[in-house]
Amino acid sequence: MSYFNIIYAASPSDLPHRARAVYMYLKDRAGKGPDCWPAVNTIAADLLLSRSTVKRALHDLVEAGLVEKESRYRENGSRSSNRLILKKQ
């Protein structure tokens, strides 16, 4: 079974193309585990998308139940990149 069956089967109205591209990127970055933590800027640069498009794609993936976002913070309290957990593998 392919990792991507769920996104192949989803209609474009349920899961836009931007979300499909970001999901595949996250799956590639996650390696063997279900989590990864690339910054929005990193995803945008690697996929040649705008930051806004990546944020919308991540929102789409969270709404679809494919990704869970967990906020992360540095020792000084400033925000770090989110931990992204792939829910359906």
C-alpha positions in Angstrom: 0.0 0.0 0.0 1.3 3.4 -0.9 1.9 6.1 1.7 0.0 8.5 -0.5 -3.3 6.5 -1.2 -5.3 8.8 1.1 -4.1 11.9 -0.8 -4.5 10.4 -4.2 -8.1 9.4 -3.3 -9.1 12.8 -1.9 -10.9 15.2 -4.2 -9.3 18.6 -5.0 -12.1 20.3 -3.0 -11.2 18.2 0.1 -7.4 18.4 -0.3 -5.9 21.1 -2.6 -2.8 20.5 -4.6 -0.7 22.7 -2.3 -1.6 20.4 0.6 -0.7 17.3 -1.4 2.7 18.7 -2.3 3.4 19.7 1.3 2.3 16.3 2.7 4.6 14.5 0.3 7.4 16.8 1.4 6.7 16.2 5.1 6.6 12.4 4.5 10.0 12.6 2.8 11.4 14.7 5.6 10.0 12.5 8.4 12.1 9.5 7.5 11.1 6.4 9.5 9.2 8.2 12.2 6.0 10.1 12.1 7.4 13.5 13.0 9.5 16.2 11.5 10.0 19.9 12.2 10.9 21.9 9.1 10.3 25.6 9.4 7.7 27.2 7.1 10.5 29.1 5.4 12.4 25.9 4.7 9.3 24.2 3.2 8.5 27.3 1.1 12.1 27.5 -0.2 12.4 23.8 -1.0 9.0 23.6 -2.8 9.3 27.1 -4.4 6.0 28.2 -2.8 5.2 31.3 -0.8 5.1 31.2 3.0 1.4 32.0 2.8 0.7 29.0 0.5 2.6 26.7 2.9 0.7 28.0 5.9 -2.6 27.4 4.0 -1.4 23.9 3.0 -0.5 23.0 6.6 -3.9 24.3 7.8 -5.6 22.1 5.1 -3.6 19.0 6.3 -4.5 19.7 9.9 -8.2 20.1 9.0 -8.1 16.8 7.0 -6.6 15.0 10.0 -3.4 14.1 8.2 -1.0 16.3 10.2 -0.9 17.4 13.9 1.0 20.6 14.8 2.7 20.9 18.1 4.2 24.3 19.0 7.9 24.3 20.2 9.7 27.0 22.1 13.4 27.7 22.8 14.8 27.9 26.3 14.5 31.7 26.3 10.7 31.4 25.5 10.8 32.4 21.9 9.0 30.4 19.3 10.8 27.7 17.3 9.6 25.7 14.3 6.5 23.5 14.9 6.8 19.8 15.3 4.6 18.3 12.6 3.3 14.7 13.2 2.0 12.7 10.3 -1.2 11.0 11.5 -2.0 8.6 8.7 0.8 6.6 7.3 
